Amino acid sequence: MYQDLIRNELNEAAETLANFLQDEANIHAIQRAAVLLADSFKAGGKVLSCGNGGSHCDAMHFAE
């Protein structure tokens, strides 16, 4: 019944991810963020995350 809708949504998500991965700038941005986070922790620092509504849940998961 909903199989076509589910399939279409998943195909759209896969296409979005494929497009994201094709842009090398996205990969470099993620690498820079990872290095900044690691350097902060290595130096005894911390990372603060916050949000409101759904972003609050994202922040909580990030902190986990």
Backbone as CSV, one residue per row, in Angstrom:
resi,resn,N_x,N_y,N_z,CA_x,CA_y,CA_z,C_x,C_y,C_z
1,MET,0.826,-1.190,0.000,0.000,0.000,0.000,0.873,1.257,0.000
2,TYR,1.788,1.336,0.940,2.680,2.494,1.035,4.069,2.193,0.472
3,GLN,4.216,1.047,-0.132,5.538,0.631,-0.591,6.149,1.606,-1.588
4,ASP,5.342,2.125,-2.501,5.867,3.081,-3.483,6.330,4.363,-2.805
5,LEU,5.556,4.840,-1.841,5.928,6.051,-1.109,7.230,5.827,-0.344
6,ILE,7.323,4.704,0.336,8.530,4.385,1.099,9.734,4.293,0.170
7,ARG,9.559,3.585,-0.928,10.644,3.423,-1.896,11.088,4.780,-2.447
8,ASN,10.119,5.630,-2.791,10.440,6.957,-3.326,11.194,7.810,-2.314
9,GLU,10.767,7.774,-1.070,11.433,8.562,-0.026,12.863,8.083,0.188
10,LEU,13.048,6.774,0.218,14.394,6.231,0.404,15.284,6.520,-0.797
11,ASN,14.726,6.449,-1.996,15.500,6.797,-3.192,15.905,8.266,-3.180
12,GLU,15.001,9.121,-2.729,15.321,10.551,-2.645,16.433,10.792,-1.624
13,ALA,16.365,10.102,-0.484,17.413,10.239,0.535,18.753,9.751,-0.008
14,ALA,18.746,8.642,-0.730,19.983,8.111,-1.308,20.553,9.071,-2.343
15,GLU,19.691,9.669,-3.137,20.145,10.632,-4.145,20.739,11.875,-3.489
16,THR,20.095,12.331,-2.418,20.600,13.494,-1.691,21.982,13.204,-1.115
17,LEU,22.150,12.033,-0.517,23.450,11.655,0.038,24.501,11.535,-1.059
18,ALA,24.134,10.934,-2.177,25.082,10.793,-3.290,25.534,12.159,-3.787
19,ASN,24.602,13.097,-3.905,24.956,14.455,-4.338,25.871,15.132,-3.323
20,PHE,25.582,14.937,-2.052,26.401,15.509,-0.986,27.829,14.970,-1.070
21,LEU,27.959,13.677,-1.285,29.273,13.042,-1.331,30.079,13.434,-2.559
22,GLN,29.420,13.863,-3.610,30.123,14.264,-4.829,30.844,15.597,-4.674
23,ASP,30.419,16.403,-3.716,31.037,17.711,-3.498,32.164,17.561,-2.480
24,GLU,33.387,17.622,-2.956,34.557,17.409,-2.100,34.616,18.412,-0.949
25,ALA,34.035,19.586,-1.132,34.027,20.592,-0.065,33.285,20.078,1.164
26,ASN,32.258,19.275,0.970,31.519,18.715,2.103,32.395,17.773,2.918
27,ILE,33.175,16.960,2.232,34.060,16.021,2.920,35.127,16.781,3.705
28,HIS,35.683,17.816,3.107,36.701,18.626,3.792,36.102,19.343,5.001
29,ALA,34.872,19.828,4.885,34.228,20.515,6.004,34.020,19.563,7.178
30,ILE,33.608,18.349,6.895,33.424,17.355,7.958,34.763,17.023,8.602
31,GLN,35.794,16.888,7.792,37.129,16.603,8.330,37.602,17.744,9.223
32,ARG,37.409,18.978,8.787,37.824,20.134,9.607,37.087,20.138,10.940
33,ALA,35.790,19.852,10.908,35.008,19.819,12.145,35.515,18.721,13.076
34,ALA,35.808,17.553,12.524,36.302,16.442,13.338,37.643,16.783,13.981
35,VAL,38.520,17.425,13.223,39.833,17.810,13.756,39.666,18.851,14.862
36,LEU,38.790,19.819,14.653,38.551,20.834,15.687,38.026,20.205,16.971
37,LEU,37.082,19.274,16.842,36.544,18.595,18.020,37.637,17.800,18.732
38,ALA,38.388,17.032,17.976,39.452,16.216,18.574,40.501,17.090,19.247
39,ASP,40.900,18.171,18.590,41.895,19.073,19.171,41.386,19.698,20.463
40,SER,40.107,20.040,20.494,39.527,20.615,21.705,39.600,19.626,22.862
41,PHE,39.207,18.386,22.608,39.249,17.371,23.663,40.681,17.076,24.104
42,LYS,41.601,16.998,23.155,43.006,16.723,23.484,43.600,17.821,24.350
43,ALA,43.138,19.054,24.167,43.652,20.184,24.933,42.907,20.360,26.257
44,GLY,42.031,19.412,26.585,41.291,19.492,27.839,40.047,20.348,27.747
45,GLY,39.691,20.731,26.550,38.511,21.566,26.361,37.243,20.746,26.286
46,LYS,36.179,21.415,25.941,34.891,20.747,25.823,34.129,21.343,24.649
47,VAL,33.091,20.664,24.273,32.225,21.120,23.194,30.825,21.260,23.764
48,LEU,30.222,22.396,23.554,28.863,22.638,24.017,27.905,22.495,22.845
49,SER,26.795,21.839,23.081,25.765,21.732,22.050,24.430,22.073,22.681
50,CYS,23.590,22.738,21.920,22.283,23.128,22.445,21.285,23.181,21.298
51,GLY,20.039,23.247,21.655,18.996,23.334,20.646,17.652,23.591,21.297
52,ASN,16.668,23.826,20.460,15.316,24.115,20.906,14.378,23.229,20.092
53,GLY,13.530,22.488,20.754,12.634,21.594,20.031,13.395,20.395,19.509
54,GLY,13.221,20.102,18.221,13.900,18.968,17.607,15.402,19.102,17.655
55,SER,15.887,20.331,17.572,17.332,20.567,17.648,17.878,20.189,19.019
56,HIS,17.031,20.286,20.043,17.434,19.875,21.385,17.775,18.391,21.382
57,CYS,16.956,17.591,20.720,17.227,16.149,20.626,18.502,15.889,19.837
58,ASP,18.712,16.640,18.770,19.953,16.494,18.001,21.156,16.791,18.886
59,ALA,21.061,17.852,19.687,22.162,18.234,20.569,22.431,17.149,21.610
60,MET,21.368,16.560,22.131,21.537,15.484,23.114,22.225,14.278,22.487
61,HIS,21.809,13.907,21.284,22.424,12.759,20.613,23.880,13.052,20.273
62,PHE,24.160,14.274,19.875,25.534,14.664,19.571,26.410,14.491,20.806
63,ALA,25.885,14.876,21.965,26.647,14.803,23.211,26.866,13.360,23.668
64,GLU,26.002,12.477,23.236,26.138,11.072,23.642,27.301,10.462,22.905
